[in-house]
Amino acid sequence: MHLQNNSLEWLITYYGILKTGAVVVPLNFRFVGRTFSTLRTFANPKLFILGSEFVPVVQPSRRTSRR
């Protein structure tokens, strides 16, 4: 999953993910915490790349990792 504001960094990150052969799930920066939880359940991502400004928005929906 990929969450950043629209910027040059967004574009670089997006194409960098594609170059690795991974599937990108770009998220709208206007989403709120509960939406992230739903999308995470649906997409089941291995990695979540986000801008630091989104940590407070995403953190309430964070699940603990089980290993």
C-alpha positions in Angstrom: 0.0 0.0 0.0 1.2 3.4 -0.9 0.1 6.7 0.8 1.8 10.0 0.2 0.7 13.5 -0.8 0.8 14.2 -4.5 4.4 15.2 -5.2 7.5 14.2 -7.1 8.3 11.8 -4.2 5.0 10.1 -4.8 5.8 9.5 -8.4 9.3 8.3 -7.7 8.0 5.9 -5.0 5.2 4.6 -7.2 7.4 3.8 -10.1 10.1 2.3 -7.8 7.5 -0.1 -6.4 6.5 -1.1 -10.0 10.1 -1.6 -11.0 10.5 -4.2 -8.2 7.6 -6.2 -9.8 5.3 -5.6 -6.9 1.6 -4.6 -7.2 0.9 -1.0 -6.0 -2.2 -0.2 -4.0 -2.2 3.6 -4.1 -4.4 5.2 -1.5 -6.2 8.6 -1.5 -4.6 11.0 1.0 -8.0 12.1 2.1 -8.9 8.7 3.6 -9.5 8.5 7.4 -8.3 5.9 9.9 -11.2 3.5 9.7 -11.0 3.4 5.9 -7.3 2.3 6.2 -8.3 -0.6 8.4 -10.9 -1.8 5.9 -8.5 -1.4 2.9 -5.7 -3.2 4.8 -8.0 -6.1 5.5 -9.0 -6.3 1.8 -5.6 -5.8 0.3 -3.5 -7.7 2.8 -0.3 -5.8 2.0 3.2 -7.0 2.8 4.4 -3.5 3.0 2.9 0.0 3.7 4.8 3.0 2.4 3.6 6.3 3.7 4.6 9.9 4.3 5.4 10.8 7.9 2.5 13.2 7.9 0.1 10.3 7.7 1.3 8.4 10.8 -1.2 10.0 13.2 -4.0 9.1 10.7 -3.0 5.5 10.1 -1.7 4.6 13.6 -5.2 4.0 15.2 -5.9 1.3 12.6 -2.5 -0.3 13.0 -2.6 -4.0 13.8 0.1 -5.9 15.6 2.3 -8.2 13.7 2.2 -11.9 14.4 5.3 -13.9 13.8 
